[in-house]
Amino acid sequence: MSKSICLGVIGGGQLGSLLCSAAKKLKVKTVVLSDDKDGPAQHFCDEFIHSKYDDNAKVKEFISKVNFVTYEFENIPVDFLNLIQKEKKVLPSPKINKIAQNRKLEKNFINELGINTTDWVFIKSAEDIKKNQHLLPGILKSNTLGYDGKGQFVLNSLDDVKQDWCFTNDYILEKKVNLKKEISVVIARYSNGTMSSYEPIENVHKNQILYKSKIPADISDRIFKSAIQHAKKIAENFSYVGVLTVEFFITQNNELLVNEIAPRFHNSGHLTIEAFNISQFENHVRAVCNLETIPVKKISNAEMLNILGFEINDFKNRSFKKNEFFYDYLKKEPREGRKMGHLTTLKD
């Protein structure tokens, strides 16, 4: 790969760090723009620019140094991405972020493709909840922003609707499902329409934060095939370029429901680094930089464990087996629930 290619990455967290490491393997330079001066990606990229999104001089410097631009998380202001798009290609397209940042738009988009989600309704007031109490027990989610359980409220009955809620924000109310398990599908799509998918990954959450992921997922062939088909259909209708992740619920009745779309590489896909010949991060670099497409091949079954908060100190002092791969994200400060690293174990 040519060293002359330079990829701009917006966001300096662990996903950006792992993306920069994959780019290095391909001899693609990376310049990271982060509004966090302590962003750990500075330890993995070729150049790190600390800047707020409204610092025109720093943003222009960033744009001038790169050939393509991508991002590590979806909650970046769409107007900011559109501004960059005027000078350098931003992939995935900012118009996709506009949908992914808005749960109402996202669920409408998915449902219009004929793909099922949980039953839901748009909420602007407490009165709207009363009108739709058939969706209780349910989860009230902020219509924009929020991840790892942030901006979410469990409503078992109307008694859980607090009288002092002023509903200055919009929400959606989702009916709680009788959950059997959660899976995700990571898929890469290139500008020529070529797509490659990783097999469905089974995920376990604790306190609404991803705890563990594994392949193979313990699912039927029907769900295996349907999940990949749904992910491909979503990517195709987005005219997507890059890596996309689709998160699914599987109910006790074996219904497959889309939970959320993440227009990026994903925490559950960390195991692809060792378990496949091409990781989700390398596939993303290849797609957005218009490099060669290489078919994805599985090397091994695997399990990935997230390392949260002060747990990282125990792992730093451990020795590891040949089939274990430890990643320290080099974050400055451990905090409870904060993703500090991960451990992938190959099972074959």
C-alpha positions in Angstrom: 0.0 0.0 0.0 1.1 3.5 -0.7 2.5 5.7 2.1 1.1 8.7 0.2 -2.4 7.9 1.3 -3.4 9.8 4.4 -6.7 9.0 6.3 -8.2 11.6 8.6 -10.0 10.1 11.6 -12.4 12.2 13.7 -12.4 11.0 17.3 -9.5 9.9 19.5 -11.0 7.0 21.5 -10.2 3.3 21.4 -12.0 2.6 18.2 -9.9 5.3 16.5 -6.8 3.8 18.1 -7.6 0.3 16.6 -8.4 1.9 13.3 -5.0 3.7 13.2 -3.2 0.4 14.1 -4.9 -1.3 11.1 -4.0 1.6 8.8 -0.4 1.3 9.8 -0.4 -2.3 8.7 -1.5 -1.1 5.3 1.1 1.7 5.2 -1.7 4.3 5.3 -0.9 7.4 7.4 -3.5 8.6 9.9 -4.2 12.1 11.3 -6.6 12.1 14.2 -8.8 15.2 15.0 -10.0 14.9 18.6 -11.8 17.3 21.0 -10.3 15.3 23.9 -6.7 16.2 24.5 -6.1 12.9 26.3 -7.6 10.8 23.5 -5.7 7.5 23.5 -5.6 7.4 19.7 -2.6 9.8 19.9 -0.5 6.8 20.9 -1.4 5.0 17.7 -1.8 7.6 14.9 0.9 9.4 12.8 -0.3 12.8 13.9 -2.8 14.0 16.5 -4.6 17.3 16.4 -6.5 18.4 19.5 -9.3 20.7 18.4 -12.8 21.7 19.1 -15.1 21.4 16.1 -15.4 25.2 15.9 -11.7 25.9 15.7 -11.5 26.8 12.0 -7.7 27.0 11.9 -7.2 23.6 13.4 -9.9 22.0 11.3 -8.5 23.5 8.1 -5.1 22.2 9.1 -6.6 18.7 9.5 -8.4 18.9 6.1 -5.2 20.0 4.4 -3.2 17.0 5.5 -5.6 14.1 4.5 -7.0 12.5 1.4 -10.1 10.9 3.0 -12.0 11.4 6.2 -13.8 8.9 8.4 -14.9 8.9 12.1 -14.9 6.5 15.0 -18.4 7.4 16.5 -21.7 8.6 15.0 -22.6 11.5 17.4 -20.5 14.1 15.5 -22.6 17.1 14.3 -23.7 16.4 10.8 -23.2 20.1 9.8 -19.5 19.7 10.8 -19.1 16.6 8.6 -20.9 18.3 5.7 -18.4 21.2 6.0 -15.5 18.8 5.7 -17.2 17.0 2.8 -17.0 20.2 0.7 -13.2 19.7 0.6 -12.5 16.1 1.3 -14.6 12.9 0.9 -16.2 11.9 4.2 -17.1 8.2 4.5 -19.5 6.8 5.5 -21.6 9.7 4.1 -22.8 12.3 6.6 -26.4 11.8 5.4 -26.2 8.3 7.0 -25.2 9.9 10.3 -28.3 12.1 10.2 -30.4 9.0 10.2 -28.3 7.0 12.7 -28.3 9.9 15.2 -32.1 10.1 15.3 -33.9 7.0 16.5 -37.2 8.0 14.9 -35.5 8.3 11.5 -33.5 5.2 12.0 -36.5 3.0 12.9 -38.6 4.4 10.0 -35.8 3.7 7.6 -35.5 0.1 8.8 -39.2 -0.5 8.9 -39.6 0.9 5.3 -37.2 -1.8 4.1 -39.6 -4.4 5.5 -37.3 -5.3 8.4 -38.8 -5.7 11.8 -37.8 -3.7 14.9 -39.4 -3.6 18.4 -42.8 -2.0 18.5 -42.2 1.7 19.1 -43.8 5.2 19.0 -42.5 8.7 18.9 -43.0 10.6 22.3 -43.2 14.3 22.9 -45.1 14.4 26.2 -46.2 12.4 29.1 -49.7 12.4 27.5 -48.2 10.5 24.5 -47.1 7.7 26.9 -50.6 7.5 28.3 -52.0 7.2 24.8 -49.6 4.3 24.1 -49.6 2.4 27.3 -50.1 -0.8 25.3 -46.3 -0.5 24.8 -45.6 -0.8 28.5 -43.5 -2.4 30.0 -41.2 -0.4 27.7 -38.0 1.6 27.5 -38.1 5.4 27.0 -35.1 6.4 25.0 -33.9 9.9 24.1 -34.5 10.4 20.3 -31.0 11.6 19.8 -27.7 10.9 21.6 -27.2 8.3 24.2 -25.2 5.1 24.2 -24.3 2.3 26.7 -27.7 2.8 28.3 -27.4 6.6 28.7 -30.6 8.6 28.1 -32.8 5.5 28.7 -35.6 4.9 31.3 -37.4 1.7 32.0 -41.1 2.2 32.3 -43.0 -0.8 33.7 -46.2 1.1 34.2 -47.6 4.7 34.0 -46.5 5.0 37.7 -42.9 5.2 36.5 -43.5 8.4 34.5 -42.2 11.1 36.8 -44.5 14.0 37.3 -41.6 16.5 37.1 -40.5 15.3 33.7 -40.7 18.4 31.4 -40.1 16.5 28.1 -37.9 19.3 26.7 -36.4 16.5 24.5 -38.1 14.1 22.1 -38.1 10.4 22.9 -39.2 7.1 21.5 -41.0 4.5 23.6 -40.0 0.9 22.7 -42.0 -2.1 23.9 -39.7 -4.4 26.0 -39.2 -7.7 24.3 -39.0 -11.2 25.8 -35.3 -11.3 25.1 -33.5 -14.6 24.3 -30.2 -13.1 23.2 -28.5 -10.3 21.3 -26.3 -10.6 18.2 -24.6 -8.2 15.9 -23.5 -8.3 12.2 -20.5 -6.4 11.0 -20.4 -5.8 7.3 -18.1 -4.0 4.9 -19.3 -2.3 1.7 -17.0 -0.8 -0.9 -17.7 2.0 -3.3 -18.1 -0.5 -6.2 -20.9 -2.3 -4.3 -18.8 -5.2 -3.2 -19.8 -6.5 0.3 -18.2 -8.8 2.7 -19.8 -9.8 6.0 -18.5 -11.4 9.2 -20.6 -14.1 10.8 -23.1 -13.0 13.4 -21.5 -12.3 16.8 -23.3 -13.2 20.1 -23.2 -10.5 22.7 -23.8 -10.4 26.4 -24.4 -7.1 28.2 -24.0 -6.1 31.9 -25.5 -2.9 33.1 -26.2 -2.0 29.4 -22.5 -2.1 28.6 -21.1 -4.9 26.3 -19.4 -7.4 28.5 -18.6 -10.3 26.2 -18.8 -11.3 22.5 -18.3 -14.7 20.9 -18.3 -16.6 17.6 -20.0 -18.8 16.7 -23.3 -17.4 17.9 -25.6 -20.0 19.3 -28.4 -19.3 16.7 -30.3 -21.2 14.0 -29.3 -21.3 10.4 -32.4 -19.2 9.6 -31.4 -16.4 11.9 -27.8 -16.6 10.8 -28.8 -16.1 7.2 -31.5 -13.5 7.9 -29.3 -11.3 10.0 -26.7 -11.1 7.3 -29.3 -10.5 4.6 -30.8 -7.7 6.7 -27.4 -6.1 7.3 -26.6 -6.2 3.5 -30.0 -4.8 2.6 -29.4 -1.8 5.0 -25.9 -1.2 3.7 -27.2 -1.4 0.1 -30.0 1.0 0.6 -27.6 3.5 2.3 -25.2 3.2 -0.6 -22.8 2.6 2.3 -19.0 2.8 2.1 -17.1 1.5 5.0 -17.9 -0.9 7.9 -21.4 -1.0 9.2 -22.7 -2.8 12.3 -26.3 -3.9 12.8 -27.4 -4.9 16.3 -30.3 -7.4 16.7 -32.5 -8.8 19.4 -33.7 -12.4 19.2 -36.9 -13.0 21.1 -37.9 -16.1 23.0 -40.2 -16.8 20.0 -37.1 -16.6 17.7 -38.2 -13.4 16.1 -35.2 -11.4 14.7 -35.5 -7.6 15.4 -33.1 -4.8 14.5 -32.2 -2.9 17.7 -29.8 -0.3 16.4 -27.5 0.6 13.5 -24.0 1.8 14.1 -22.4 3.4 11.0 -18.9 2.3 12.0 -16.8 -0.5 13.3 -18.0 -1.9 16.6 -16.9 -3.0 20.0 -18.4 -6.5 19.4 -16.2 -6.8 16.3 -12.9 -6.5 18.1 -12.5 -10.3 17.9 -12.2 -10.0 14.1 -8.7 -8.8 14.6 -7.4 -12.3 15.4 -10.4 -14.5 14.3 -10.4 -13.4 10.6 -7.7 -12.8 8.0 -9.0 -9.2 7.6 -10.3 -7.3 10.7 -13.2 -5.0 10.7 -10.7 -2.1 11.1 -8.6 -3.1 8.1 -11.8 -3.6 6.0 -12.9 -0.1 6.9 -9.6 1.5 5.9 -9.6 -0.5 2.6 -13.2 0.6 1.9 -12.9 4.3 2.6 -9.5 4.7 1.0 -10.6 2.8 -2.1 -8.0 0.0 -1.7 -8.2 -3.6 -2.8 -11.0 -5.8 -1.6 -9.9 -9.0 0.0 -12.4 -11.8 0.8 -13.0 -12.3 4.5 -12.0 -15.8 5.8 -12.5 -17.1 9.3 -9.4 -18.3 11.1 -10.8 -19.4 14.5 -13.7 -19.3 16.8 -13.2 -16.7 19.4 -14.4 -14.8 22.5 -13.8 -11.2 23.4 -14.0 -9.8 27.0 -14.3 -6.1 27.6 -12.1 -4.8 30.4 -13.8 -2.1 32.4 -12.6 0.5 34.8 -10.0 -0.6 37.4 -10.0 -4.2 36.1 -7.3 -3.0 33.7 -4.7 -3.1 36.5 -5.2 -6.8 37.0 -4.7 -7.5 33.3 -1.6 -5.3 33.1 0.1 -7.6 35.6 -1.0 -10.9 34.0 0.8 -13.2 31.7 -1.1 -14.5 28.7 -1.3 -17.8 26.7 -0.5 -18.0 23.0 -4.2 -17.9 22.2 -4.9 -14.8 24.3 -4.5 -11.3 22.9 -4.6 -8.4 25.4 -5.2 -4.8 24.3 -4.6 -1.9 26.6 -6.3 1.3 25.2 -3.8 3.4 27.1 -6.5 5.6 28.5 -5.2 8.1 31.1 -7.8 7.5 33.8 -9.8 4.3 34.8 -13.4 5.0 35.7 -16.1 2.6 36.7 -17.8 1.2 33.5 -15.2 2.8 31.2 -13.8 0.6 28.5 -10.1 0.4 29.2 -9.1 -2.6 27.1 -10.1 -6.0 25.9 -9.0 -9.6 25.8 -9.6 -11.9 22.8 -9.2 -15.6 23.2 -9.0 -17.9 20.2 -10.9 -21.1 20.7 -9.4 -23.4 17.9 
